C-alpha cells in the first residue's frame, strides 16, 4: 500500500531496488565526506550488480564510471558477466586467479 507521502520502508523494495538505494547512499556519503575532508575517498564494492537486470546493471556501471573520474573504485566480482560489462564501460580489469 502506498504511503500518502510516497515513503516506503526499504524492506518493501525488491533486492535490486534495495541494492541501488544503498549504493546511491554510499556514493552520496563518499562525495560529501570527500568535500568535507578535502581528499578523494575510494569506493570498494563487492558484487553490487548481481540483483540488477541487464539494463540497470549497464546504467549503474555508467554512473560508476562517471563517479570514477574523481574517485578510485574497486569493483570486486566473481561473475564473468559483471567483469565483461565493466570492461565495456571502460574499466580496467585485474583478474585474480585461484591458486
PDB file as gemmi writes it, atoms N, CA and C in Angstrom:
CRYST1    1.000    1.000    1.000  90.00  90.00  90.00 P 1                      
ATOM      1  N   UNK A   1       0.841  -1.183   0.000  1.00  0.00           N  
ATOM      2  CA  UNK A   1       0.000   0.000   0.000  1.00  0.00           C  
ATOM      3  C   UNK A   1       0.886   1.246   0.000  1.00  0.00           C  
ATOM      4  N   UNK A   2       0.538   2.195  -0.835  1.00  0.00           N  
ATOM      5  CA  UNK A   2       1.333   3.413  -0.974  1.00  0.00           C  
ATOM      6  C   UNK A   2       1.150   4.323   0.231  1.00  0.00           C  
ATOM      7  N   UNK A   3       2.236   4.937   0.608  1.00  0.00           N  
ATOM      8  CA  UNK A   3       2.207   5.930   1.666  1.00  0.00           C  
ATOM      9  C   UNK A   3       1.702   7.246   1.081  1.00  0.00           C  
ATOM     10  N   UNK A   4       0.977   8.045   1.842  1.00  0.00           N  
ATOM     11  CA  UNK A   4       0.486   9.325   1.316  1.00  0.00           C  
ATOM     12  C   UNK A   4       1.627  10.249   0.887  1.00  0.00           C  
ATOM     13  N   UNK A   5       2.799  10.093   1.508  1.00  0.00           N  
ATOM     14  CA  UNK A   5       3.934  10.957   1.163  1.00  0.00           C  
ATOM     15  C   UNK A   5       4.903  10.274   0.210  1.00  0.00           C  
ATOM     16  N   UNK A   6       4.554   9.084  -0.285  1.00  0.00           N  
ATOM     17  CA  UNK A   6       5.442   8.393  -1.210  1.00  0.00           C  
ATOM     18  C   UNK A   6       6.628   7.744  -0.527  1.00  0.00           C  
ATOM     19  N   UNK A   7       6.514   7.504   0.774  1.00  0.00           N  
ATOM     20  CA  UNK A   7       7.609   6.891   1.528  1.00  0.00           C  
ATOM     21  C   UNK A   7       7.331   5.405   1.720  1.00  0.00           C  
ATOM     22  N   UNK A   8       8.383   4.617   1.578  1.00  0.00           N  
ATOM     23  CA  UNK A   8       8.273   3.177   1.747  1.00  0.00           C  
ATOM     24  C   UNK A   8       9.449   2.685   2.569  1.00  0.00           C  
ATOM     25  N   UNK A   9       9.229   1.718   3.452  1.00  0.00           N  
ATOM     26  CA  UNK A   9      10.373   1.131   4.149  1.00  0.00           C  
ATOM     27  C   UNK A   9      11.245   0.382   3.132  1.00  0.00           C  
ATOM     28  N   UNK A  10      12.544   0.402   3.320  1.00  0.00           N  
ATOM     29  CA  UNK A  10      13.459  -0.264   2.389  1.00  0.00           C  
ATOM     30  C   UNK A  10      13.118  -1.738   2.233  1.00  0.00           C  
ATOM     31  N   UNK A  11      12.589  -2.350   3.285  1.00  0.00           N  
ATOM     32  CA  UNK A  11      12.270  -3.772   3.243  1.00  0.00           C  
ATOM     33  C   UNK A  11      11.177  -4.100   2.224  1.00  0.00           C  
ATOM     34  N   UNK A  12      10.392  -3.108   1.842  1.00  0.00           N  
ATOM     35  CA  UNK A  12       9.332  -3.330   0.845  1.00  0.00           C  
ATOM     36  C   UNK A  12       9.859  -3.284  -0.574  1.00  0.00           C  
ATOM     37  N   UNK A  13      11.090  -2.827  -0.745  1.00  0.00           N  
ATOM     38  CA  UNK A  13      11.685  -2.758  -2.079  1.00  0.00           C  
ATOM     39  C   UNK A  13      12.233  -4.113  -2.485  1.00  0.00           C  
ATOM     40  N   UNK A  14      12.343  -4.338  -3.779  1.00  0.00           N  
ATOM     41  CA  UNK A  14      12.966  -5.571  -4.270  1.00  0.00           C  
ATOM     42  C   UNK A  14      14.447  -5.567  -3.907  1.00  0.00           C  
ATOM     43  N   UNK A  15      15.095  -6.709  -4.016  1.00  0.00           N  
ATOM     44  CA  UNK A  15      16.516  -6.807  -3.715  1.00  0.00           C  
ATOM     45  C   UNK A  15      17.327  -5.855  -4.590  1.00  0.00           C  
ATOM     46  N   UNK A  16      16.999  -5.789  -5.881  1.00  0.00           N  
ATOM     47  CA  UNK A  16      17.705  -4.889  -6.785  1.00  0.00           C  
ATOM     48  C   UNK A  16      17.507  -3.433  -6.418  1.00  0.00           C  
ATOM     49  N   UNK A  17      16.274  -3.069  -6.072  1.00  0.00           N  
ATOM     50  CA  UNK A  17      15.991  -1.691  -5.677  1.00  0.00           C  
ATOM     51  C   UNK A  17      16.703  -1.336  -4.375  1.00  0.00           C  
ATOM     52  N   UNK A  18      16.747  -2.273  -3.436  1.00  0.00           N  
ATOM     53  CA  UNK A  18      17.494  -2.044  -2.199  1.00  0.00           C  
ATOM     54  C   UNK A  18      18.974  -1.846  -2.493  1.00  0.00           C  
ATOM     55  N   UNK A  19      19.512  -2.665  -3.388  1.00  0.00           N  
ATOM     56  CA  UNK A  19      20.926  -2.541  -3.748  1.00  0.00           C  
ATOM     57  C   UNK A  19      21.227  -1.162  -4.313  1.00  0.00           C  
ATOM     58  N   UNK A  20      20.365  -0.683  -5.196  1.00  0.00           N  
ATOM     59  CA  UNK A  20      20.562   0.642  -5.783  1.00  0.00           C  
ATOM     60  C   UNK A  20      20.404   1.743  -4.748  1.00  0.00           C  
ATOM     61  N   UNK A  21      19.432   1.597  -3.862  1.00  0.00           N  
ATOM     62  CA  UNK A  21      19.227   2.587  -2.801  1.00  0.00           C  
ATOM     63  C   UNK A  21      20.491   2.710  -1.954  1.00  0.00           C  
ATOM     64  N   UNK A  22      21.001   1.582  -1.480  1.00  0.00           N  
ATOM     65  CA  UNK A  22      22.171   1.616  -0.609  1.00  0.00           C  
ATOM     66  C   UNK A  22      23.422   2.080  -1.360  1.00  0.00           C  
ATOM     67  N   UNK A  23      23.531   1.725  -2.649  1.00  0.00           N  
ATOM     68  CA  UNK A  23      24.673   2.201  -3.436  1.00  0.00           C  
ATOM     69  C   UNK A  23      24.620   3.718  -3.593  1.00  0.00           C  
ATOM     70  N   UNK A  24      23.447   4.267  -3.879  1.00  0.00           N  
ATOM     71  CA  UNK A  24      23.351   5.724  -4.031  1.00  0.00           C  
ATOM     72  C   UNK A  24      23.678   6.438  -2.720  1.00  0.00           C  
ATOM     73  N   UNK A  25      23.263   5.847  -1.603  1.00  0.00           N  
ATOM     74  CA  UNK A  25      23.616   6.437  -0.307  1.00  0.00           C  
ATOM     75  C   UNK A  25      25.128   6.397  -0.076  1.00  0.00           C  
ATOM     76  N   UNK A  26      25.772   5.323  -0.471  1.00  0.00           N  
ATOM     77  CA  UNK A  26      27.231   5.231  -0.330  1.00  0.00           C  
ATOM     78  C   UNK A  26      27.932   6.259  -1.218  1.00  0.00           C  
ATOM     79  N   UNK A  27      27.461   6.409  -2.456  1.00  0.00           N  
ATOM     80  CA  UNK A  27      28.069   7.390  -3.363  1.00  0.00           C  
ATOM     81  C   UNK A  27      27.923   8.803  -2.807  1.00  0.00           C  
ATOM     82  N   UNK A  28      26.739   9.117  -2.321  1.00  0.00           N  
ATOM     83  CA  UNK A  28      26.500  10.455  -1.766  1.00  0.00           C  
ATOM     84  C   UNK A  28      27.358  10.694  -0.525  1.00  0.00           C  
ATOM     85  N   UNK A  29      27.459   9.688   0.326  1.00  0.00           N  
ATOM     86  CA  UNK A  29      28.272   9.823   1.542  1.00  0.00           C  
ATOM     87  C   UNK A  29      29.733  10.041   1.199  1.00  0.00           C  
ATOM     88  N   UNK A  30      30.249   9.269   0.263  1.00  0.00           N  
ATOM     89  CA  UNK A  30      31.655   9.410  -0.126  1.00  0.00           C  
ATOM     90  C   UNK A  30      31.903  10.775  -0.752  1.00  0.00           C  
ATOM     91  N   UNK A  31      30.982  11.214  -1.580  1.00  0.00           N  
ATOM     92  CA  UNK A  31      31.133  12.532  -2.217  1.00  0.00           C  
ATOM     93  C   UNK A  31      31.163  13.636  -1.171  1.00  0.00           C  
ATOM     94  N   UNK A  32      30.240  13.610  -0.224  1.00  0.00           N  
ATOM     95  CA  UNK A  32      30.181  14.634   0.813  1.00  0.00           C  
ATOM     96  C   UNK A  32      31.393  14.566   1.745  1.00  0.00           C  
ATOM     97  N   UNK A  33      31.780  13.372   2.146  1.00  0.00           N  
ATOM     98  CA  UNK A  33      32.941  13.226   3.028  1.00  0.00           C  
ATOM     99  C   UNK A  33      34.222  13.670   2.325  1.00  0.00           C  
ATOM    100  N   UNK A  34      34.310  13.426   1.037  1.00  0.00           N  
ATOM    101  CA  UNK A  34      35.481  13.874   0.276  1.00  0.00           C  
ATOM    102  C   UNK A  34      35.581  15.394   0.269  1.00  0.00           C  
ATOM    103  N   UNK A  35      34.453  16.054   0.108  1.00  0.00           N  
ATOM    104  CA  UNK A  35      34.435  17.522   0.128  1.00  0.00           C  
ATOM    105  C   UNK A  35      34.821  18.034   1.513  1.00  0.00           C  
ATOM    106  N   UNK A  36      34.231  17.425   2.544  1.00  0.00           N  
ATOM    107  CA  UNK A  36      34.484  17.847   3.923  1.00  0.00           C  
ATOM    108  C   UNK A  36      35.938  17.655   4.306  1.00  0.00           C  
ATOM    109  N   UNK A  37      36.509  16.516   3.943  1.00  0.00           N  
ATOM    110  CA  UNK A  37      37.877  16.172   4.341  1.00  0.00           C  
ATOM    111  C   UNK A  37      38.948  16.695   3.385  1.00  0.00           C  
ATOM    112  N   UNK A  38      38.521  17.087   2.205  1.00  0.00           N  
ATOM    113  CA  UNK A  38      39.485  17.600   1.235  1.00  0.00           C  
ATOM    114  C   UNK A  38      40.349  16.527   0.588  1.00  0.00           C  
ATOM    115  N   UNK A  39      39.886  15.289   0.588  1.00  0.00           N  
ATOM    116  CA  UNK A  39      40.600  14.185  -0.066  1.00  0.00           C  
ATOM    117  C   UNK A  39      39.610  13.386  -0.913  1.00  0.00           C  
ATOM    118  N   UNK A  40      40.137  12.720  -1.906  1.00  0.00           N  
ATOM    119  CA  UNK A  40      39.293  11.864  -2.738  1.00  0.00           C  
ATOM    120  C   UNK A  40      39.254  10.468  -2.118  1.00  0.00           C  
ATOM    121  N   UNK A  41      38.123  10.119  -1.578  1.00  0.00           N  
ATOM    122  CA  UNK A  41      37.984   8.824  -0.922  1.00  0.00           C  
ATOM    123  C   UNK A  41      37.699   7.729  -1.946  1.00  0.00           C  
ATOM    124  N   UNK A  42      38.252   6.535  -1.739  1.00  0.00           N  
ATOM    125  CA  UNK A  42      37.979   5.417  -2.648  1.00  0.00           C  
ATOM    126  C   UNK A  42      36.648   4.746  -2.316  1.00  0.00           C  
ATOM    127  N   UNK A  43      36.210   3.908  -3.209  1.00  0.00           N  
ATOM    128  CA  UNK A  43      34.977   3.155  -3.027  1.00  0.00           C  
ATOM    129  C   UNK A  43      35.263   1.694  -3.344  1.00  0.00           C  
ATOM    130  N   UNK A  44      34.949   0.813  -2.416  1.00  0.00           N  
ATOM    131  CA  UNK A  44      35.131  -0.622  -2.627  1.00  0.00           C  
ATOM    132  C   UNK A  44      33.747  -1.259  -2.661  1.00  0.00           C  
ATOM    133  N   UNK A  45      33.463  -1.949  -3.760  1.00  0.00           N  
ATOM    134  CA  UNK A  45      32.160  -2.577  -3.965  1.00  0.00           C  
ATOM    135  C   UNK A  45      32.342  -4.067  -4.224  1.00  0.00           C  
ATOM    136  N   UNK A  46      31.483  -4.874  -3.644  1.00  0.00           N  
ATOM    137  CA  UNK A  46      31.550  -6.320  -3.830  1.00  0.00           C  
ATOM    138  C   UNK A  46      30.237  -6.818  -4.417  1.00  0.00           C  
ATOM    139  N   UNK A  47      30.275  -7.174  -5.691  1.00  0.00           N  
ATOM    140  CA  UNK A  47      29.124  -7.727  -6.416  1.00  0.00           C  
ATOM    141  C   UNK A  47      27.839  -6.941  -6.230  1.00  0.00           C  
ATOM    142  N   UNK A  48      27.918  -5.636  -6.427  1.00  0.00           N  
ATOM    143  CA  UNK A  48      26.733  -4.779  -6.254  1.00  0.00           C  
ATOM    144  C   UNK A  48      25.740  -4.884  -7.413  1.00  0.00           C  
ATOM    145  N   UNK A  49      26.132  -5.532  -8.508  1.00  0.00           N  
ATOM    146  CA  UNK A  49      25.251  -5.597  -9.674  1.00  0.00           C  
ATOM    147  C   UNK A  49      24.443  -6.882  -9.766  1.00  0.00           C  
ATOM    148  N   UNK A  50      24.663  -7.826  -8.866  1.00  0.00           N  
ATOM    149  CA  UNK A  50      24.040  -9.149  -9.016  1.00  0.00           C  
ATOM    150  C   UNK A  50      22.513  -9.116  -8.962  1.00  0.00           C  
ATOM    151  N   UNK A  51      21.918  -8.167  -8.278  1.00  0.00           N  
ATOM    152  CA  UNK A  51      20.464  -8.100  -8.188  1.00  0.00           C  
ATOM    153  C   UNK A  51      19.806  -7.276  -9.276  1.00  0.00           C  
ATOM    154  N   UNK A  52      20.599  -6.843 -10.272  1.00  0.00           N  
ATOM    155  CA  UNK A  52      20.068  -5.935 -11.298  1.00  0.00           C  
ATOM    156  C   UNK A  52      19.904  -6.637 -12.634  1.00  0.00           C  
ATOM    157  N   UNK A  53      18.895  -6.234 -13.392  1.00  0.00           N  
ATOM    158  CA  UNK A  53      18.753  -6.755 -14.746  1.00  0.00           C  
ATOM    159  C   UNK A  53      19.812  -6.103 -15.635  1.00  0.00           C  
ATOM    160  N   UNK A  54      19.928  -6.575 -16.870  1.00  0.00           N  
ATOM    161  CA  UNK A  54      20.991  -6.120 -17.772  1.00  0.00           C  
ATOM    162  C   UNK A  54      20.992  -4.605 -17.975  1.00  0.00           C  
ATOM    163  N   UNK A  55      19.818  -4.038 -18.216  1.00  0.00           N  
ATOM    164  CA  UNK A  55      19.738  -2.592 -18.476  1.00  0.00           C  
ATOM    165  C   UNK A  55      20.156  -1.782 -17.250  1.00  0.00           C  
ATOM    166  N   UNK A  56      19.651  -2.139 -16.091  1.00  0.00           N  
ATOM    167  CA  UNK A  56      20.008  -1.409 -14.870  1.00  0.00           C  
ATOM    168  C   UNK A  56      21.484  -1.587 -14.525  1.00  0.00           C  
ATOM    169  N   UNK A  57      22.008  -2.771 -14.768  1.00  0.00           N  
ATOM    170  CA  UNK A  57      23.435  -3.012 -14.495  1.00  0.00           C  
ATOM    171  C   UNK A  57      24.301  -2.095 -15.353  1.00  0.00           C  
ATOM    172  N   UNK A  58      23.967  -1.954 -16.625  1.00  0.00           N  
ATOM    173  CA  UNK A  58      24.756  -1.083 -17.502  1.00  0.00           C  
ATOM    174  C   UNK A  58      24.594   0.380 -17.120  1.00  0.00           C  
ATOM    175  N   UNK A  59      23.404   0.789 -16.740  1.00  0.00           N  
ATOM    176  CA  UNK A  59      23.195   2.171 -16.281  1.00  0.00           C  
ATOM    177  C   UNK A  59      24.005   2.441 -15.014  1.00  0.00           C  
ATOM    178  N   UNK A  60      23.993   1.478 -14.122  1.00  0.00           N  
ATOM    179  CA  UNK A  60      24.750   1.606 -12.876  1.00  0.00           C  
ATOM    180  C   UNK A  60      26.243   1.718 -13.171  1.00  0.00           C  
ATOM    181  N   UNK A  61      26.729   0.921 -14.109  1.00  0.00           N  
ATOM    182  CA  UNK A  61      28.155   0.993 -14.467  1.00  0.00           C  
ATOM    183  C   UNK A  61      28.507   2.339 -15.084  1.00  0.00           C  
ATOM    184  N   UNK A  62      27.606   2.933 -15.831  1.00  0.00           N  
ATOM    185  CA  UNK A  62      27.868   4.271 -16.389  1.00  0.00           C  
ATOM    186  C   UNK A  62      27.943   5.304 -15.268  1.00  0.00           C  
ATOM    187  N   UNK A  63      27.082   5.178 -14.272  1.00  0.00           N  
ATOM    188  CA  UNK A  63      27.141   6.076 -13.114  1.00  0.00           C  
ATOM    189  C   UNK A  63      28.466   5.882 -12.381  1.00  0.00           C  
ATOM    190  N   UNK A  64      28.862   4.622 -12.190  1.00  0.00           N  
ATOM    191  CA  UNK A  64      30.132   4.352 -11.511  1.00  0.00           C  
ATOM    192  C   UNK A  64      31.320   4.858 -12.324  1.00  0.00           C  
ATOM    193  N   UNK A  65      31.254   4.739 -13.647  1.00  0.00           N  
ATOM    194  CA  UNK A  65      32.333   5.255 -14.496  1.00  0.00           C  
ATOM    195  C   UNK A  65      32.457   6.768 -14.340  1.00  0.00           C  
ATOM    196  N   UNK A  66      31.326   7.444 -14.263  1.00  0.00           N  
ATOM    197  CA  UNK A  66      31.338   8.890 -14.045  1.00  0.00           C  
ATOM    198  C   UNK A  66      31.908   9.212 -12.663  1.00  0.00           C  
ATOM    199  N   UNK A  67      31.497   8.462 -11.654  1.00  0.00           N  
ATOM    200  CA  UNK A  67      31.996   8.656 -10.285  1.00  0.00           C  
ATOM    201  C   UNK A  67      33.501   8.409 -10.224  1.00  0.00           C  
ATOM    202  N   UNK A  68      33.987   7.486 -11.047  1.00  0.00           N  
ATOM    203  CA  UNK A  68      35.408   7.126 -11.051  1.00  0.00           C  
ATOM    204  C   UNK A  68      36.300   8.228 -11.618  1.00  0.00           C  
ATOM    205  N   UNK A  69      35.723   9.253 -12.205  1.00  0.00           N  
ATOM    206  CA  UNK A  69      36.548  10.364 -12.681  1.00  0.00           C  
ATOM    207  C   UNK A  69      37.155  11.133 -11.518  1.00  0.00           C  
ATOM    208  N   UNK A  70      36.527  11.023 -10.327  1.00  0.00           N  
ATOM    209  CA  UNK A  70      37.027  11.728  -9.141  1.00  0.00           C  
ATOM    210  C   UNK A  70      37.388  10.812  -7.975  1.00  0.00           C  
ATOM    211  N   UNK A  71      37.062   9.539  -8.091  1.00  0.00           N  
ATOM    212  CA  UNK A  71      37.308   8.597  -7.001  1.00  0.00           C  
ATOM    213  C   UNK A  71      37.795   7.270  -7.571  1.00  0.00           C  
ATOM    214  N   UNK A  72      38.666   6.612  -6.846  1.00  0.00           N  
ATOM    215  CA  UNK A  72      39.085   5.275  -7.237  1.00  0.00           C  
ATOM    216  C   UNK A  72      37.995   4.294  -6.808  1.00  0.00           C  
ATOM    217  N   UNK A  73      37.615   3.413  -7.722  1.00  0.00           N  
ATOM    218  CA  UNK A  73      36.608   2.401  -7.423  1.00  0.00           C  
ATOM    219  C   UNK A  73      37.220   1.023  -7.626  1.00  0.00           C  
ATOM    220  N   UNK A  74      37.055   0.179  -6.630  1.00  0.00           N  
ATOM    221  CA  UNK A  74      37.424  -1.228  -6.741  1.00  0.00           C  
ATOM    222  C   UNK A  74      36.115  -2.012  -6.738  1.00  0.00           C  
ATOM    223  N   UNK A  75      35.808  -2.628  -7.861  1.00  0.00           N  
ATOM    224  CA  UNK A  75      34.583  -3.409  -8.008  1.00  0.00           C  
ATOM    225  C   UNK A  75      34.984  -4.873  -8.032  1.00  0.00           C  
ATOM    226  N   UNK A  76      34.674  -5.563  -6.962  1.00  0.00           N  
ATOM    227  CA  UNK A  76      35.011  -6.978  -6.854  1.00  0.00           C  
ATOM    228  C   UNK A  76      33.835  -7.813  -7.344  1.00  0.00           C  
ATOM    229  N   UNK A  77      34.146  -8.857  -8.104  1.00  0.00           N  
ATOM    230  CA  UNK A  77      33.101  -9.755  -8.576  1.00  0.00           C  
ATOM    231  C   UNK A  77      33.692 -11.116  -8.901  1.00  0.00           C  
ATOM    232  N   UNK A  78      32.856 -12.127  -8.779  1.00  0.00           N  
ATOM    233  CA  UNK A  78      33.248 -13.461  -9.220  1.00  0.00           C  
ATOM    234  C   UNK A  78      32.453 -13.837 -10.470  1.00  0.00           C  
ATOM    235  N   UNK A  79      31.719 -12.896 -11.017  1.00  0.00           N  
ATOM    236  CA  UNK A  79      30.873 -13.134 -12.178  1.00  0.00           C  
ATOM    237  C   UNK A  79      31.529 -12.583 -13.446  1.00  0.00           C  
ATOM    238  N   UNK A  80      31.797 -13.460 -14.392  1.00  0.00           N  
ATOM    239  CA  UNK A  80      32.415 -13.041 -15.653  1.00  0.00           C  
ATOM    240  C   UNK A  80      31.539 -12.035 -16.385  1.00  0.00           C  
ATOM    241  N   UNK A  81      30.252 -12.185 -16.274  1.00  0.00           N  
ATOM    242  CA  UNK A  81      29.337 -11.261 -16.947  1.00  0.00           C  
ATOM    243  C   UNK A  81      29.507  -9.842 -16.410  1.00  0.00           C  
ATOM    244  N   UNK A  82      29.646  -9.709 -15.097  1.00  0.00           N  
ATOM    245  CA  UNK A  82      29.858  -8.387 -14.495  1.00  0.00           C  
ATOM    246  C   UNK A  82      31.187  -7.812 -14.952  1.00  0.00           C  
ATOM    247  N   UNK A  83      32.222  -8.646 -14.994  1.00  0.00           N  
ATOM    248  CA  UNK A  83      33.533  -8.190 -15.455  1.00  0.00           C  
ATOM    249  C   UNK A  83      33.463  -7.730 -16.908  1.00  0.00           C  
ATOM    250  N   UNK A  84      32.757  -8.468 -17.743  1.00  0.00           N  
ATOM    251  CA  UNK A  84      32.616  -8.088 -19.149  1.00  0.00           C  
ATOM    252  C   UNK A  84      31.865  -6.767 -19.287  1.00  0.00           C  
ATOM    253  N   UNK A  85      30.817  -6.590 -18.496  1.00  0.00           N  
ATOM    254  CA  UNK A  85      30.070  -5.321 -18.521  1.00  0.00           C  
ATOM    255  C   UNK A  85      30.957  -4.160 -18.082  1.00  0.00           C  
ATOM    256  N   UNK A  86      31.714  -4.378 -17.015  1.00  0.00           N  
ATOM    257  CA  UNK A  86      32.609  -3.327 -16.515  1.00  0.00           C  
ATOM    258  C   UNK A  86      33.659  -2.989 -17.567  1.00  0.00           C  
ATOM    259  N   UNK A  87      34.191  -3.998 -18.214  1.00  0.00           N  
ATOM    260  CA  UNK A  87      35.182  -3.775 -19.279  1.00  0.00           C  
ATOM    261  C   UNK A  87      34.571  -2.934 -20.391  1.00  0.00           C  
ATOM    262  N   UNK A  88      33.335  -3.245 -20.771  1.00  0.00           N  
ATOM    263  CA  UNK A  88      32.683  -2.487 -21.845  1.00  0.00           C  
ATOM    264  C   UNK A  88      32.382  -1.052 -21.427  1.00  0.00           C  
ATOM    265  N   UNK A  89      32.312  -0.809 -20.118  1.00  0.00           N  
ATOM    266  CA  UNK A  89      32.087   0.553 -19.617  1.00  0.00           C  
ATOM    267  C   UNK A  89      33.405   1.301 -19.431  1.00  0.00           C  
ATOM    268  N   UNK A  90      34.530   0.650 -19.769  1.00  0.00           N  
ATOM    269  CA  UNK A  90      35.822   1.326 -19.713  1.00  0.00           C  
ATOM    270  C   UNK A  90      36.675   0.996 -18.510  1.00  0.00           C  
ATOM    271  N   UNK A  91      36.254   0.019 -17.705  1.00  0.00           N  
ATOM    272  CA  UNK A  91      37.024  -0.331 -16.505  1.00  0.00           C  
ATOM    273  C   UNK A  91      38.272  -1.126 -16.870  1.00  0.00           C  
ATOM    274  N   UNK A  92      39.293  -0.962 -16.074  1.00  0.00           N  
ATOM    275  CA  UNK A  92      40.498  -1.778 -16.192  1.00  0.00           C  
ATOM    276  C   UNK A  92      40.267  -3.012 -15.320  1.00  0.00           C  
ATOM    277  N   UNK A  93      40.455  -4.180 -15.902  1.00  0.00           N  
ATOM    278  CA  UNK A  93      40.150  -5.434 -15.228  1.00  0.00           C  
ATOM    279  C   UNK A  93      41.452  -6.100 -14.760  1.00  0.00           C  
ATOM    280  N   UNK A  94      41.456  -6.495 -13.520  1.00  0.00           N  
ATOM    281  CA  UNK A  94      42.577  -7.260 -12.950  1.00  0.00           C  
ATOM    282  C   UNK A  94      41.978  -8.576 -12.485  1.00  0.00           C  
ATOM    283  N   UNK A  95      42.373  -9.657 -13.141  1.00  0.00           N  
ATOM    284  CA  UNK A  95      41.838 -10.970 -12.788  1.00  0.00           C  
ATOM    285  C   UNK A  95      42.761 -11.618 -11.752  1.00  0.00           C  
ATOM    286  N   UNK A  96      42.163 -12.072 -10.685  1.00  0.00           N  
ATOM    287  CA  UNK A  96      42.906 -12.772  -9.640  1.00  0.00           C  
ATOM    288  C   UNK A  96      42.536 -14.243  -9.753  1.00  0.00           C  
ATOM    289  N   UNK A  97      43.495 -15.039 -10.155  1.00  0.00           N  
ATOM    290  CA  UNK A  97      43.243 -16.464 -10.368  1.00  0.00           C  
ATOM    291  C   UNK A  97      43.391 -17.241  -9.063  1.00  0.00           C  
ATOM    292  N   UNK A  98      42.573 -18.285  -8.903  1.00  0.00           N  
ATOM    293  CA  UNK A  98      42.740 -19.115  -7.694  1.00  0.00           C  
ATOM    294  C   UNK A  98      44.056 -19.875  -7.760  1.00  0.00           C  
ATOM    295  N   UNK A  99      44.572 -20.203  -6.590  1.00  0.00           N  
ATOM    296  CA  UNK A  99      45.818 -20.974  -6.574  1.00  0.00           C  
ATOM    297  C   UNK A  99      45.555 -22.429  -6.767  1.00  0.00           C  
TER     298      UNK A  99                                                      
END                                                                             
